[in-house]
Amino acid sequence: MKCVIRQFEINAGRQLLGRESRVGATLVEILMSLLIMGIGLVSVASLFPIAVLRSIQATQLTNAALLNYQCEDYVRAFPGLTRNHYDGTKIIPNIEYTPDSKAWSRIGLDANDTTNTFLPGDGLPDWLEYLALSRPKVVTVVDPIGVLLNSSGDATVYGKDYFNLHTVQDSLFQIDRKNGGFNFGSTIQKNQALSMFSSNDSWSQAYSSIDVTKSSATDLLLNDISAEDISVIQSSLNSNVTVRAVVFDVNGKQSHSSLIDSTSSQTIVLSTAIPNNGMFNVISEVIIETFEPRYSCLITIRRQLMSLGPASLPGEDGEDDDGDGTVDEIDASIMPSELEIGWPGTDDRIRNIGANLVVFFRRDFSPLAEQVYEAGNLRKGLLVGQSTAQPQQVTIRWDSTNEDSKPKLKEGGFVFDVTNGYWYQIRTILIEQRASQNPRNTVNDVEAVILLDQPPQANGNFLMVPENVVEVFDYPGF
């Protein structure tokens, strides 16, 4: 019995010693633990940039939707915003169908031809009869902010050829841009346009001055800002950029905000006088800020002339529809520039075939942002040899010798058919760059191949690739 117990104690001791001999982990176990923990940490860390990106996108879409509803409500309250244009002297209603508009030159007929070679016997010029029978579609963009802040020198048209990619200019890809009837010579109307077609949500600091001399209640001399910097502020004012000054009292506890009317050397002139309450006798600081309409919008409208009225007249006979001092009558001696077609209240039949409200985030108002590109395969219906299961591949062409002319394509971005007024979203970029296949202009020797989110709704040859488009909304304002 004693031998058995002794042997049991020896075996138990051996087991206990074996357990105590493994007091740590092996290197393999440590590496495996680090690998598993690293995979988990990387997975968690990757969620943060995605979450930030999704948060930014959600914020932009929310603000875009709010601006869409805001503009829609304004247009319902003031329908003239989408029908009127201010020509510098007076408000003109609805000029999409006048012979001076870009749409006329696409017809290919001489608008000044008053001969009757198309349909004899009715006394109408041939181009007018062709216009009535062809039922042309006219695209217009209502873009007060674009007119106000446009830096191209020609704000009356939407669509540019900054990189000289087209042999035929202007008429084939440019459309008329309307200012909504706002007179931007008036500060009040300028601010109204900014309030209606943009979100007033961002002021950016340009300069700060702590050495200020108060010359009067409206004139402030900024001693520590150079005259060259002040001239930059004046250039912004000349470009219709809103600039304000925030003036702080001697203790920095009270502030007075005012728009800047003008500048001179190192002096700024405020539009609102500083309060005469004794607190601003000494000014501690002046901050100059520029207004940035981070979210702005425009409206693209597609319309069609169905007929010239029951009596084939381009307007209500004997009425001065456009208010230019001439009555609306058809006569061989009347030049086409005096014809009034499609004006509100006329007997012409106009069909609104769609409109879109487009919201931008920090839109670029330079002509580069309105460059129009040559497009291929932008055709309504199936192409030759194409089945319904095959998405239509659209090409966008540019000049390989000018790298800056390459369009900034991205999946999820938008393109605009300037000829027909349709917006499309890029679903997939199939080919980033390849040699162009059958370009209309040999300058455009390279092209990208993309898939759109829907089949083309009309035949077209040109696409614009605007940047910073947040969303394109169907606009029910008509």
Backbone torsions as a table, in degrees:
resi	resn	phi	psi	omega
1	MET	NA	-42.6	179.2
2	LYS	-62.8	-34.2	179.4
3	CYS	-67.2	-40.0	-179.7
4	VAL	-65.2	-44.5	-179.5
5	ILE	-64.3	-39.5	-179.9
6	ARG	-64.3	-40.2	179.8
7	GLN	-67.0	-37.4	177.9
8	PHE	-62.8	-41.5	179.7
9	GLU	-65.5	-37.8	178.9
10	ILE	-65.0	-43.3	-179.8
11	ASN	-65.5	-40.9	179.0
12	ALA	-64.5	-38.0	177.8
13	GLY	-65.4	-38.7	178.2
14	ARG	-63.5	-42.9	178.9
15	GLN	-63.0	-39.2	180.0
16	LEU	-67.1	-39.9	177.6
17	LEU	-65.4	-35.4	178.8
18	GLY	-65.7	-36.9	178.5
19	ARG	-70.2	-40.9	-178.4
20	GLU	-70.7	-19.6	-179.2
21	SER	-74.7	-18.7	177.3
22	ARG	-107.1	80.5	-178.7
23	VAL	-95.3	-5.9	-177.7
24	GLY	-135.5	-179.2	178.2
25	ALA	-101.1	152.8	178.1
26	THR	-77.5	165.5	179.6
27	LEU	-63.3	-36.6	178.8
28	VAL	-63.5	-42.2	179.0
29	GLU	-64.7	-38.6	178.1
30	ILE	-65.0	-44.4	-179.9
31	LEU	-64.1	-40.7	178.4
32	MET	-64.0	-39.1	178.4
33	SER	-64.7	-42.1	178.5
34	LEU	-64.7	-38.3	179.0
35	LEU	-63.0	-47.2	-179.1
36	ILE	-64.4	-43.6	179.4
37	MET	-66.0	-37.5	178.6
38	GLY	-63.9	-41.5	178.0
39	ILE	-61.0	-41.2	179.2
40	GLY	-66.3	-43.0	-179.9
41	LEU	-65.8	-40.9	178.4
42	VAL	-63.3	-40.7	179.1
43	SER	-62.7	-43.1	179.1
44	VAL	-67.5	-41.7	-178.5
45	ALA	-65.0	-33.4	-178.9
46	SER	-68.3	-18.8	179.5
47	LEU	-72.4	-27.2	-174.6
48	PHE	-66.9	-52.1	178.3
49	PRO	-63.8	-34.4	177.3
50	ILE	-65.4	-41.7	179.3
51	ALA	-64.5	-40.3	178.1
52	VAL	-63.8	-44.0	179.4
53	LEU	-62.8	-44.4	179.1
54	ARG	-65.3	-35.3	177.9
55	SER	-65.0	-42.3	177.7
56	ILE	-63.0	-45.2	179.5
57	GLN	-62.0	-41.5	179.5
58	ALA	-64.9	-39.9	178.5
59	THR	-64.0	-44.0	-179.7
60	GLN	-65.3	-42.3	178.9
61	LEU	-65.4	-37.2	178.0
62	THR	-64.7	-47.5	179.4
63	ASN	-65.6	-35.2	177.3
64	ALA	-64.6	-41.4	178.9
65	ALA	-65.5	-39.9	178.5
66	LEU	-63.9	-41.7	178.8
67	LEU	-67.3	-34.9	177.1
68	ASN	-61.4	-48.2	179.3
69	TYR	-65.4	-38.2	179.4
70	GLN	-61.4	-49.8	-178.2
71	CYS	-66.3	-37.3	178.5
72	GLU	-61.9	-41.5	178.9
73	ASP	-65.9	-40.6	178.6
74	TYR	-62.6	-41.5	-178.0
75	VAL	-69.3	-35.2	175.3
76	ARG	-63.5	-39.0	-179.5
77	ALA	-75.5	-33.4	-178.5
78	PHE	-129.3	80.6	-176.1
79	PRO	-59.9	-22.8	-179.1
80	GLY	-64.1	-15.4	-179.9
81	LEU	-59.9	-32.8	-178.7
82	THR	-102.1	6.3	-178.1
83	ARG	-123.6	-19.0	-172.2
84	ASN	-105.7	157.8	175.1
85	HIS	-143.6	135.8	177.3
86	TYR	-97.3	119.4	-173.4
87	ASP	-94.7	9.0	-179.1
88	GLY	106.8	-21.0	178.7
89	THR	-126.6	-33.5	-177.2
90	LYS	-153.9	166.9	176.7
91	ILE	-86.2	128.0	179.1
92	ILE	-112.2	129.3	179.9
93	PRO	-85.6	131.3	164.0
94	ASN	46.3	84.4	-176.4
95	ILE	-109.7	24.6	-177.7
96	GLU	-62.8	-29.6	-171.9
97	TYR	-106.3	12.4	176.2
98	THR	-76.9	154.2	-179.7
99	PRO	-62.1	-13.8	178.2
100	ASP	-83.1	-9.8	-176.9
101	SER	-77.2	161.8	-177.3
102	LYS	-66.6	-25.9	-176.1
103	ALA	-66.3	-29.5	-176.5
104	TRP	-64.6	-42.8	-174.8
105	SER	-68.3	-13.9	176.7
106	ARG	-77.0	-18.3	-178.4
107	ILE	-68.1	-33.2	177.7
108	GLY	90.4	10.5	178.7
109	LEU	-113.6	159.4	-179.6
110	ASP	-80.8	113.0	-177.9
111	ALA	-68.4	-18.0	179.8
112	ASN	-93.3	5.8	179.9
113	ASP	-83.6	109.6	-179.5
114	THR	-98.4	9.1	176.5
115	THR	-74.8	165.8	-175.8
116	ASN	-116.7	79.5	-177.3
117	THR	-109.3	-7.1	-177.0
118	PHE	-92.4	-54.3	175.6
119	LEU	-128.8	103.1	-175.8
120	PRO	-70.5	148.8	169.9
121	GLY	99.3	-8.7	-176.3
122	ASP	-109.0	-3.9	174.4
123	GLY	78.4	6.8	179.6
124	LEU	-98.3	146.4	176.6
125	PRO	-64.7	152.6	-174.1
126	ASP	-63.6	-37.4	-178.4
127	TRP	-65.0	-30.6	-179.5
128	LEU	-71.5	-40.4	177.5
129	GLU	-66.3	-41.1	178.1
130	TYR	-61.7	-38.9	179.7
131	LEU	-62.4	-43.5	-177.8
132	ALA	-67.8	-37.3	-176.3
133	LEU	-81.8	-31.3	-177.3
134	SER	-80.1	-15.9	178.7
135	ARG	49.9	63.4	-175.4
136	PRO	-70.1	147.9	172.8
137	LYS	-92.4	137.2	-178.7
138	VAL	-120.2	130.1	-179.8
139	VAL	-107.5	132.7	179.7
140	THR	-132.8	144.6	174.3
141	VAL	-117.0	124.8	174.7
142	VAL	-94.0	108.9	-168.9
143	ASP	-143.6	70.7	-179.9
144	PRO	-60.0	-39.1	-179.4
145	ILE	-67.4	-37.7	177.6
146	GLY	-64.9	-37.8	176.5
147	VAL	-67.4	-40.4	-176.1
148	LEU	-68.8	-42.3	-173.3
149	LEU	-108.3	5.2	-178.4
150	ASN	-64.1	135.0	-177.5
151	SER	-111.2	15.6	-175.4
152	SER	-88.8	-14.7	-177.0
153	GLY	91.3	-14.7	177.3
154	ASP	-135.5	89.5	-175.5
155	ALA	-88.3	-1.3	-177.3
156	THR	-83.4	-9.6	179.8
157	VAL	-123.7	150.0	177.6
158	TYR	-115.5	118.4	-175.1
159	GLY	118.2	119.8	-176.0
160	LYS	-129.2	166.3	173.2
161	ASP	-127.9	67.1	-175.1
162	TYR	-63.8	-32.8	-175.6
163	PHE	-99.3	10.0	177.5
164	ASN	54.1	55.4	-179.5
165	LEU	-94.2	-2.8	-174.6
166	HIS	-128.1	140.2	177.0
167	THR	-81.1	-33.6	177.1
168	VAL	-99.9	119.3	-173.6
169	GLN	-95.9	169.2	167.1
170	ASP	61.6	-82.8	-160.7
171	SER	-63.8	-31.9	-173.9
172	LEU	-76.8	-24.6	-176.3
173	PHE	-131.2	-4.8	177.3
174	GLN	-92.4	145.6	176.7
175	ILE	-128.2	161.9	-177.2
176	ASP	-75.1	135.6	177.0
177	ARG	-110.1	126.3	-178.7
178	LYS	-104.2	148.7	-179.7
179	ASN	-96.8	9.0	176.6
180	GLY	73.6	10.7	-179.5
181	GLY	84.6	8.0	179.7
182	PHE	-81.7	138.6	173.0
183	ASN	-97.3	102.8	-174.6
184	PHE	-78.5	0.9	168.7
185	GLY	-73.1	-14.3	178.7
186	SER	-100.9	125.3	178.5
187	THR	-61.7	-36.2	-179.5
188	ILE	-63.9	-46.7	-179.0
189	GLN	-70.1	-31.8	176.3
190	LYS	-62.7	-44.5	179.2
191	ASN	-67.9	-32.7	175.8
192	GLN	-64.1	-42.3	178.5
193	ALA	-62.7	-42.6	178.4
194	LEU	-63.9	-36.4	-179.7
195	SER	-70.1	-35.3	-176.1
196	MET	-82.4	-37.1	-171.7
197	PHE	-112.9	14.5	174.7
198	SER	-152.4	166.0	176.6
199	SER	-98.6	119.7	-178.5
200	ASN	-82.3	78.1	-170.7
201	ASP	-129.6	7.3	-173.4
202	SER	-150.7	124.2	170.7
203	TRP	-119.5	130.6	-179.3
204	SER	-109.5	130.8	-179.3
205	GLN	-71.8	129.2	178.7
206	ALA	-102.9	-47.3	-177.8
207	TYR	-144.5	158.9	175.3
208	SER	-138.4	134.3	-178.6
209	SER	-126.7	132.6	176.9
210	ILE	-116.0	1.8	176.4
211	ASP	-117.4	87.9	-169.7
212	VAL	-119.6	134.5	173.9
213	THR	-113.5	123.8	-179.5
214	LYS	-87.2	102.7	179.8
215	SER	-77.9	-36.9	177.2
216	SER	-157.4	-173.7	-178.9
217	ALA	-68.9	-16.3	-179.7
218	THR	-121.5	-15.3	-177.0
219	ASP	-106.3	124.8	179.6
220	LEU	-125.3	129.0	177.3
221	LEU	-96.2	118.3	-178.8
222	LEU	-99.6	98.2	-170.7
223	ASN	-71.8	-27.6	-175.6
224	ASP	-99.1	12.9	173.7
225	ILE	-117.5	128.0	-174.8
226	SER	-70.5	159.5	177.6
227	ALA	-63.8	-30.4	178.5
228	GLU	-65.6	-40.9	178.0
229	ASP	-67.5	-38.1	177.4
230	ILE	-64.7	-34.1	178.1
231	SER	-65.6	-29.5	175.1
232	VAL	-64.8	-39.5	176.7
233	ILE	-62.7	-42.0	178.6
234	GLN	-63.8	-37.0	177.3
235	SER	-63.0	-38.3	176.3
236	SER	-64.0	-42.0	177.7
237	LEU	-63.1	-40.2	179.1
238	ASN	-65.1	-25.9	179.2
239	SER	-92.0	15.8	177.8
240	ASN	65.9	23.6	172.7
241	VAL	-83.9	131.7	-179.9
242	THR	-77.7	126.8	-179.3
243	VAL	-126.4	136.7	178.7
244	ARG	-130.7	162.6	176.1
245	ALA	-122.3	133.6	175.1
246	VAL	-107.8	114.2	-173.6
247	VAL	-104.5	128.3	-179.6
248	PHE	-107.3	144.5	-179.8
249	ASP	-74.6	-176.9	-173.7
250	VAL	-62.8	-30.3	-179.7
251	ASN	-92.2	-8.1	-177.8
252	GLY	72.0	15.7	-177.9
253	LYS	-99.0	-27.9	177.7
254	GLN	-111.3	148.6	179.9
255	SER	-136.1	153.0	177.3
256	HIS	-131.3	124.9	-177.6
257	SER	-108.5	133.7	-179.2
258	SER	-151.8	144.2	172.1
259	LEU	-68.4	152.5	177.5
260	ILE	-97.4	122.6	-179.7
261	ASP	-80.1	-44.0	-175.9
262	SER	-160.6	174.2	177.5
263	THR	-136.5	161.1	176.2
264	SER	-155.0	115.2	-176.4
265	SER	55.1	-114.1	179.4
266	GLN	-104.3	16.2	-176.6
267	THR	-107.6	138.6	172.6
268	ILE	-113.0	145.1	-178.5
269	VAL	-112.8	119.7	-178.1
270	LEU	-85.7	148.1	177.1
271	SER	-82.6	-23.8	178.0
272	THR	-118.8	126.4	-175.8
273	ALA	-66.0	148.0	176.9
274	ILE	-70.4	137.3	-178.3
275	PRO	-57.6	139.1	179.5
276	ASN	-94.9	65.8	-177.7
277	ASN	-115.1	10.2	179.0
278	GLY	85.5	-19.9	-177.9
279	MET	-76.2	-24.9	-175.6
280	PHE	-105.5	19.4	175.2
281	ASN	-62.7	-34.6	173.7
282	VAL	-120.3	129.0	-177.2
283	ILE	-105.8	127.8	-177.3
284	SER	-86.3	-32.0	-176.5
285	GLU	-162.0	147.2	172.6
286	VAL	-128.8	123.4	177.5
287	ILE	-107.8	125.5	178.9
288	ILE	-101.4	126.2	-176.9
289	GLU	-126.7	146.3	175.5
290	THR	-109.0	141.4	-179.7
291	PHE	-81.3	130.9	178.2
292	GLU	-119.1	107.4	175.8
293	PRO	-74.1	83.0	-173.2
294	ARG	-59.1	-41.2	177.2
295	TYR	-108.4	118.4	177.9
296	SER	-133.9	162.6	-175.6
297	CYS	-141.2	160.5	171.2
298	LEU	-140.3	164.6	-178.9
299	ILE	-122.8	125.0	173.7
300	THR	-103.3	134.4	-173.3
301	ILE	-124.1	134.1	175.2
302	ARG	-111.7	120.9	-179.7
303	ARG	-130.1	158.7	-178.9
304	GLN	-137.3	134.1	175.6
305	LEU	-85.3	111.0	-176.8
306	MET	-82.2	-42.6	178.5
307	SER	-162.2	168.0	179.9
308	LEU	-95.2	22.3	176.9
309	GLY	97.4	168.2	-176.1
310	PRO	-58.1	-35.2	-176.7
311	ALA	-100.7	17.7	-179.2
312	SER	59.2	30.4	177.1
313	LEU	-98.1	145.7	-179.8
314	PRO	-79.0	10.4	178.5
315	GLY	179.0	179.8	178.2
316	GLU	-67.8	116.4	-173.0
317	ASP	-62.6	130.0	177.0
318	GLY	84.4	2.9	-179.5
319	GLU	-110.1	144.3	176.2
320	ASP	-92.6	81.5	-172.3
321	ASP	-66.3	-37.8	-175.0
322	ASP	-94.1	-1.7	175.7
323	GLY	70.5	25.8	-178.5
324	ASP	-96.1	5.3	177.5
325	GLY	96.1	-3.7	178.2
326	THR	-116.7	139.8	179.3
327	VAL	-78.1	159.4	-175.2
328	ASP	-94.0	89.0	-180.0
329	GLU	-129.4	149.6	176.9
330	ILE	-97.3	124.6	176.8
331	ASP	-157.4	146.9	-177.6
332	ALA	-62.3	-23.8	-178.6
333	SER	-83.4	-13.0	-179.3
334	ILE	-85.1	127.6	-179.9
335	MET	-74.5	152.3	-178.6
336	PRO	-58.2	-26.6	-179.6
337	SER	-64.2	-16.2	179.7
338	GLU	-97.4	-4.0	178.4
339	LEU	-78.1	141.5	-176.3
340	GLU	-119.0	103.3	-173.1
341	ILE	-114.6	129.6	175.0
342	GLY	77.3	16.2	-179.5
343	TRP	-75.3	153.6	176.0
344	PRO	-59.4	133.6	179.2
345	GLY	91.7	-3.9	178.8
346	THR	-84.9	175.2	178.7
347	ASP	-92.2	5.9	176.0
348	ASP	-72.1	147.0	179.8
349	ARG	-99.2	116.0	-179.5
350	ILE	-116.1	133.3	177.1
351	ARG	-112.9	125.9	173.0
352	ASN	-85.7	115.4	-174.6
353	ILE	-105.8	14.9	173.3
354	GLY	141.4	154.6	176.6
355	ALA	-151.3	153.5	177.8
356	ASN	-133.9	142.9	171.5
357	LEU	-106.3	124.7	-174.2
358	VAL	-112.7	126.2	-179.4
359	VAL	-107.4	129.8	178.7
360	PHE	-110.3	152.1	169.9
361	PHE	-114.1	116.9	-176.3
362	ARG	50.9	62.1	-177.8
363	ARG	-66.9	141.3	174.5
364	ASP	-87.4	121.8	-176.9
365	PHE	-99.5	15.1	179.2
366	SER	-85.8	162.6	178.9
367	PRO	-63.8	-22.1	177.8
368	LEU	-62.2	-34.9	-177.9
369	ALA	-73.3	-12.6	-179.9
370	GLU	-112.1	18.7	177.2
371	GLN	-62.4	133.4	178.8
372	VAL	-104.4	134.6	-176.4
373	TYR	-110.7	152.5	174.3
374	GLU	-72.1	132.9	-178.3
375	ALA	-117.7	146.5	176.5
376	GLY	-120.9	149.5	178.7
377	ASN	64.4	18.4	175.6
378	LEU	-83.8	79.6	-172.4
379	ARG	-129.7	137.8	177.0
380	LYS	-75.9	136.2	-179.0
381	GLY	88.4	-179.4	-176.8
382	LEU	-78.6	142.3	173.9
383	LEU	-80.7	168.2	-179.3
384	VAL	-62.4	127.4	179.1
385	GLY	79.4	5.7	-178.0
386	GLN	-99.0	137.5	177.0
387	SER	-100.8	167.8	-179.4
388	THR	-66.3	-20.0	179.9
389	ALA	-83.5	-7.4	-178.1
390	GLN	-99.7	117.9	174.3
391	PRO	-65.1	144.2	-177.1
392	GLN	-79.0	127.5	-179.7
393	GLN	-91.8	122.4	-179.1
394	VAL	-107.6	139.8	179.9
395	THR	-110.4	148.2	174.9
396	ILE	-126.9	126.6	-170.7
397	ARG	-114.4	153.3	177.5
398	TRP	-153.9	-178.1	-175.2
399	ASP	-95.6	117.5	-177.7
400	SER	-69.5	-22.6	-179.8
401	THR	-76.2	-11.8	177.9
402	ASN	-122.3	97.4	-176.3
403	GLU	-62.0	-30.1	-179.5
404	ASP	-67.3	-20.2	-177.9
405	SER	-79.0	-8.1	-179.4
406	LYS	-66.1	126.3	-179.0
407	PRO	-68.5	146.9	-179.5
408	LYS	-89.3	81.7	-178.8
409	LEU	-85.4	143.0	173.7
410	LYS	-152.4	145.2	178.0
411	GLU	-64.3	131.0	-174.5
412	GLY	94.0	-11.3	175.9
413	GLY	-76.8	177.0	-174.7
414	PHE	-120.1	150.8	171.8
415	VAL	-128.7	155.1	-174.2
416	PHE	-127.8	124.0	174.5
417	ASP	-82.0	100.0	-173.3
418	VAL	-70.9	-23.0	-178.7
419	THR	-75.2	-38.3	-174.1
420	ASN	-112.9	-10.8	174.6
421	GLY	82.9	23.1	-179.9
422	TYR	-103.6	142.4	176.2
423	TRP	-106.0	139.6	176.9
424	TYR	-131.5	152.9	175.4
425	GLN	-106.8	139.7	-179.6
426	ILE	-77.9	116.1	179.3
427	ARG	-83.6	-45.4	-177.0
428	THR	-146.9	141.8	169.9
429	ILE	-100.1	106.2	-175.9
430	LEU	-76.9	-44.6	-178.0
431	ILE	-133.7	123.2	-179.6
432	GLU	-68.4	-40.6	-177.8
433	GLN	-163.4	134.8	174.1
434	ARG	-154.1	170.9	176.9
435	ALA	-65.9	137.6	-177.6
436	SER	-65.8	142.6	177.9
437	GLN	-108.4	112.0	179.1
438	ASN	56.7	54.8	177.0
439	PRO	-71.1	150.5	176.4
440	ARG	-76.2	-31.3	177.5
441	ASN	-120.1	123.4	-175.0
442	THR	-65.4	-16.1	176.5
443	VAL	-61.9	-35.6	-178.6
444	ASN	-83.6	79.2	-170.7
445	ASP	-92.1	-5.8	176.1
446	VAL	-129.2	158.5	-176.6
447	GLU	-150.9	157.5	171.2
448	ALA	-110.7	152.8	-179.5
449	VAL	-116.3	125.6	-176.7
450	ILE	-130.9	160.1	169.8
451	LEU	-112.2	135.5	-179.9
452	LEU	-94.6	165.4	-178.7
453	ASP	-75.0	-10.5	178.8
454	GLN	-154.9	157.8	176.7
455	PRO	-63.1	148.1	177.9
456	PRO	-56.3	137.4	-178.4
457	GLN	-88.2	-11.2	179.7
458	ALA	-159.6	161.4	177.1
459	ASN	-76.1	135.1	179.4
460	GLY	-152.8	162.1	-179.2
461	ASN	-121.9	-0.6	-173.9
462	PHE	-137.9	144.3	175.7
463	LEU	-136.2	138.4	171.3
464	MET	-100.3	144.0	-179.5
465	VAL	-119.6	74.6	-178.7
466	PRO	-71.8	144.3	179.3
467	GLU	-92.7	162.5	171.7
468	ASN	61.7	31.2	173.0
469	VAL	-82.0	121.5	179.6
470	VAL	-81.2	-49.3	-178.1
471	GLU	-159.8	151.5	174.9
472	VAL	-116.1	117.4	-176.9
473	PHE	-103.4	142.4	167.2
474	ASP	-67.6	131.9	-173.1
475	TYR	-107.5	112.6	-176.7
476	PRO	-90.6	19.0	-173.8
477	GLY	-71.1	-3.2	-178.2
478	PHE	-117.5	NA	NA
